[in-house]
Every structure is written in C-alpha cells, then in structure tokens.
Amino acid sequence: MGASAPGRGVQGKILAYYIYYLASQAAFPRGIFVLFLMSRQFSGEQIGLLQAVLFWATVASEVPTGMMGDRFGRKQSVSLGLGLFILYCAGVILASGFVPFLLLYCTFGVAKSFISGSDRALLFDYLKAHGREGDFLRIDARSKALGALSLAVAIVVGGYLQRVSWSLVYIAYGLAFVISLAAWSRLQDLRPVADGGEAHEHGIGIVQQLGRFFLRQPGRRLMWIVVGTAFLAGAITPYYIFAQALFQGYGLEPYQIGSIISLAEVLACGAYLLAEYVSRWLSVDRAFYLAAALTAGLLLLNRLSNLWLMMFVFLLVVSIGPLMEVLLGNYFIGKVPGPIRASALSFVSFVQSAVISLGYVCYGYALEAEQLPRLIALSALLPCAAAGCTFVYFKRVKASGATQHPI
C-alpha cells in the first residue's frame, strides 16, 4: 500500500492539471466575440487593432513573464495569469468605449503570457522528477483534447447565452477561470536542475542562460523551426478568428456560427488525440511538410465563394494547427535545458505572437475593405515559407549529425 501512495499522488496531480486546463479553455465568447465587438459599434479596423494590441501585449510581456516563471516559480506565474483573466472578464462586462477595451485587451495579452510556457514546463518538470517524462506527449495531448472538447461545448453554450445577454457570456467565462485557478492551486511546483543532473550555475541569470542557449548550438539552429512554426500559426490563427465575419457575410446567425466553430473544436480534440499516433507513423519533418502543404492548398480554396466549401476548408485548416502544436511542442520542450524551459517556450510564443499580430492588422483592414477572401488566399504563402524554414532546420540537423528526438 505504501508503495502505491506516491503513484496515487502523481495521478492526483495529473488529474488536477486536466481539470485546470479543461476549465481554462471553456471560452464561452470564442465563437462570437468578433460579433460582440461589432455589437459595440467597433469598426473592422478597430477590431483588428484590438486583436493586434492583444498580441502586442503578449509579445512585449512573453519573454519577461517566462523568465519570471523560471525565476520565481511556474505555479505563481500561471496563478497570476488566471487572476488577470478573471479581471478581464469583469472589465468587459463593465467597460464601454474603445480606449477601455484597448486596456482590457492588453490585460488579456499579459495574462496569456504569464501562462504561456509555464504550465507545460511545470508539467514536464514534474513528470521528469518522477521518471515519467516519456508520458508528457500523451498527457499534454489528452489535456489539450479535453480543452478542445471543453471549448467546443462552451462555444455552443455561449451562442445560446448570448440570446439572453452578452454579460451572461462573460460571467460564465469568468467562473470557468475561477474553477481553473482552484484546480491549479493543487499542483506542485518543482525547481528544475540543468539537464544532465548538474546543479543550476550560481551567478548566471535566466537572461544570460537564455541568450547563451539561442546564440549557440543547438539553440541557434532551433531558431529555424521556431520561425517556421510562427509562419504556420500566422496563417491559421487570424483565419480562425476572422472566419466569424465571413460566415456572418453568408447570413448565418451567431448561434449558427458558434456551432460551426464548436464543431471545429471537436475536430481539434480528435487532432490532439491523433498526435500520439501520428508521431509513430511520421517523423516531425514529414508531418510538418504535409501540414504546410495542406494548409496552403486549403487557404487558396477560399477564393471560391461557396458556403459549404468554405465550411469544409475552415474545419480542416483549424484541425491542422492543434496536431502540429502537440508534435512540435513535444519535440522542442525536450531540447531545452530545464532551468530556462518556461523562458524558452515563452520565446517561441513571443515569435508566434509577433507574426500573428501582424496578421490581425492585415485581416482587420481586409475586413473593412471587404477583401477577406483575397487576403486569406494570399496568406497561403506563409505555410510555404514555414516549410522552407523547417527544411533548412532539419537539413542542418542531419548535416551536424544530431539526432531527432523521437516523439
């Protein structure tokens, strides 16, 4: 019985992580928040600027908050982020006017950056401390699948809550973060040591370690895949968000649009679960090339003005992102030293946010000019650039004799 107690303790922490992630992803406004902003009389340019400001705030705070997570603890970092999300939900209900919403979207971006990288770094370090780092891909994929399923349900529910009031949508969103924070408080924060079992070097700060890693090999070589993933995210994420406006242009109601996006999240749930099996069939590079080619081809199809075709394309494109997120995240996290793991993951998010924020600005102007289909087709160039960066990375990996980590 005594020998099984530690095992039960680990399983309890993993269960708490699942609950934390499931609740944090219950974004009731996700499928209709662009419509909410339009109901507040914000123009397409203003909506695009709000999204860009959100990501600029994330970009500006991403690396500093990751360093804070490495320095002061990943658990505290995520807790602060969840608290800011709760503050954001309250602010959206009470605020009016464009400037207050700019501040709220900045708050949202900073909240994201406090969580980004720190939650997965804590999970990986906890599993590694208990000799179970090999389970990271499976647990990470399952948590994201649960999160996608939670989001799918929340999107549908949010569409119906909106029929009562917009405030009710954001009240439900805030309560979900309260539950997430309660579950997160049960997790244990561990202080990682340098890979290879060496103690953390005294006198060398997080900034210096992060700089050394990315200025030397293998970190410098990893920059190619960091940029490649940013290009792929830059093609998919703005398209996912602004597809709401496209669907509305076809005369669909908010609850109908929410149902489509909810279905996309169900497919994303399947994509997350599929990642573990895809990793056994395809190497990381081949999976990325295939994903980039599919994304580029599907985005080009948006030039054809057909609602059913657009729905089909949308569902496929937004399923590719989750699959590659897990595969590449698992590949990257094992190549980064433990003491800077949260900072390095935050740096990856920093680069992605920079590309995505530019995409939001472009989509906002395209929405105002009624040129969204043309811009979406043009964005097919980004997956092509992503494939090129990834090709350079893996070519250099093979040339250096480095081996790919199995995923």
Secondary structure in CASP SS format (residue, H / E / C, confidence):
PFRMAT SS
TARGET T0000
AUTHOR 0000-0000-0000
METHOD secondary structure of the structure
MODEL  1
M C 1.00
G C 1.00
A C 1.00
S H 1.00
A H 1.00
P H 1.00
G H 1.00
R H 1.00
G H 1.00
V H 1.00
Q H 1.00
G H 1.00
K H 1.00
I H 1.00
L H 1.00
A H 1.00
Y H 1.00
Y H 1.00
I H 1.00
Y H 1.00
Y H 1.00
L H 1.00
A H 1.00
S H 1.00
Q C 1.00
A C 1.00
A C 1.00
F C 1.00
P C 1.00
R C 1.00
G C 1.00
I C 1.00
F H 1.00
V H 1.00
L H 1.00
F H 1.00
L H 1.00
M H 1.00
S H 1.00
R C 1.00
Q C 1.00
F C 1.00
S C 1.00
G H 1.00
E H 1.00
Q H 1.00
I H 1.00
G H 1.00
L H 1.00
L H 1.00
Q H 1.00
A H 1.00
V H 1.00
L H 1.00
F H 1.00
W H 1.00
A H 1.00
T H 1.00
V H 1.00
A H 1.00
S H 1.00
E H 1.00
V H 1.00
P H 1.00
T H 1.00
G H 1.00
M H 1.00
M H 1.00
G H 1.00
D H 1.00
R H 1.00
F H 1.00
G C 1.00
R H 1.00
K H 1.00
Q H 1.00
S H 1.00
V H 1.00
S H 1.00
L H 1.00
G H 1.00
L H 1.00
G H 1.00
L H 1.00
F H 1.00
I H 1.00
L H 1.00
Y H 1.00
C H 1.00
A H 1.00
G H 1.00
V H 1.00
I H 1.00
L H 1.00
A C 1.00
S C 1.00
G C 1.00
F H 1.00
V H 1.00
P H 1.00
F H 1.00
L H 1.00
L H 1.00
L H 1.00
Y H 1.00
C H 1.00
T H 1.00
F H 1.00
G H 1.00
V H 1.00
A H 1.00
K H 1.00
S H 1.00
F H 1.00
I H 1.00
S C 1.00
G C 1.00
S H 1.00
D H 1.00
R H 1.00
A H 1.00
L H 1.00
L H 1.00
F H 1.00
D H 1.00
Y H 1.00
L H 1.00
K H 1.00
A H 1.00
H C 1.00
G C 1.00
R C 1.00
E H 1.00
G H 1.00
D H 1.00
F H 1.00
L H 1.00
R H 1.00
I H 1.00
D H 1.00
A H 1.00
R H 1.00
S H 1.00
K H 1.00
A H 1.00
L H 1.00
G H 1.00
A H 1.00
L H 1.00
S H 1.00
L H 1.00
A H 1.00
V H 1.00
A H 1.00
I H 1.00
V H 1.00
V H 1.00
G H 1.00
G H 1.00
Y H 1.00
L H 1.00
Q C 1.00
R C 1.00
V C 1.00
S C 1.00
W H 1.00
S H 1.00
L H 1.00
V H 1.00
Y H 1.00
I H 1.00
A H 1.00
Y H 1.00
G H 1.00
L H 1.00
A H 1.00
F H 1.00
V H 1.00
I H 1.00
S H 1.00
L H 1.00
A H 1.00
A H 1.00
W H 1.00
S C 1.00
R C 1.00
L C 1.00
Q C 1.00
D C 1.00
L C 1.00
R C 1.00
P C 1.00
V C 1.00
A C 1.00
D C 1.00
G C 1.00
G C 1.00
E C 1.00
A C 1.00
H C 1.00
E C 1.00
H C 1.00
G C 1.00
I C 1.00
G C 1.00
I H 1.00
V H 1.00
Q H 1.00
Q H 1.00
L H 1.00
G H 1.00
R H 1.00
F H 1.00
F H 1.00
L H 1.00
R C 1.00
Q C 1.00
P C 1.00
G H 1.00
R H 1.00
R H 1.00
L H 1.00
M H 1.00
W H 1.00
I H 1.00
V H 1.00
V H 1.00
G H 1.00
T H 1.00
A H 1.00
F H 1.00
L H 1.00
A H 1.00
G H 1.00
A H 1.00
I H 1.00
T H 1.00
P H 1.00
Y H 1.00
Y H 1.00
I H 1.00
F H 1.00
A H 1.00
Q H 1.00
A H 1.00
L H 1.00
F H 1.00
Q H 1.00
G H 1.00
Y C 1.00
G C 1.00
L C 1.00
E C 1.00
P H 1.00
Y H 1.00
Q H 1.00
I H 1.00
G H 1.00
S H 1.00
I H 1.00
I H 1.00
S H 1.00
L H 1.00
A H 1.00
E H 1.00
V H 1.00
L H 1.00
A H 1.00
C H 1.00
G H 1.00
A H 1.00
Y H 1.00
L H 1.00
L H 1.00
A H 1.00
E H 1.00
Y H 1.00
V H 1.00
S H 1.00
R H 1.00
W H 1.00
L C 1.00
S C 1.00
V H 1.00
D H 1.00
R H 1.00
A H 1.00
F H 1.00
Y H 1.00
L H 1.00
A H 1.00
A H 1.00
A H 1.00
L H 1.00
T H 1.00
A H 1.00
G H 1.00
L H 1.00
L H 1.00
L H 1.00
L H 1.00
N H 1.00
R H 1.00
L C 1.00
S C 1.00
N C 1.00
L H 1.00
W H 1.00
L H 1.00
M H 1.00
M H 1.00
F H 1.00
V H 1.00
F H 1.00
L H 1.00
L H 1.00
V H 1.00
V H 1.00
S H 1.00
I H 1.00
G H 1.00
P H 1.00
L H 1.00
M H 1.00
E H 1.00
V H 1.00
L H 1.00
L H 1.00
G H 1.00
N H 1.00
Y H 1.00
F H 1.00
I H 1.00
G C 1.00
K C 1.00
V C 1.00
P C 1.00
G H 1.00
P H 1.00
I H 1.00
R H 1.00
A H 1.00
S H 1.00
A H 1.00
L H 1.00
S H 1.00
F H 1.00
V H 1.00
S H 1.00
F H 1.00
V H 1.00
Q H 1.00
S H 1.00
A H 1.00
V H 1.00
I H 1.00
S H 1.00
L H 1.00
G H 1.00
Y H 1.00
V H 1.00
C H 1.00
Y H 1.00
G H 1.00
Y H 1.00
A H 1.00
L H 1.00
E H 1.00
A C 1.00
E C 1.00
Q C 1.00
L H 1.00
P H 1.00
R H 1.00
L H 1.00
I H 1.00
A H 1.00
L H 1.00
S C 1.00
A C 1.00
L H 1.00
L H 1.00
P H 1.00
C H 1.00
A H 1.00
A H 1.00
A H 1.00
G H 1.00
C H 1.00
T H 1.00
F H 1.00
V H 1.00
Y H 1.00
F H 1.00
K H 1.00
R H 1.00
V H 1.00
K H 1.00
A H 1.00
S H 1.00
G C 1.00
A C 1.00
T C 1.00
Q C 1.00
H C 1.00
P C 1.00
I C 1.00
END
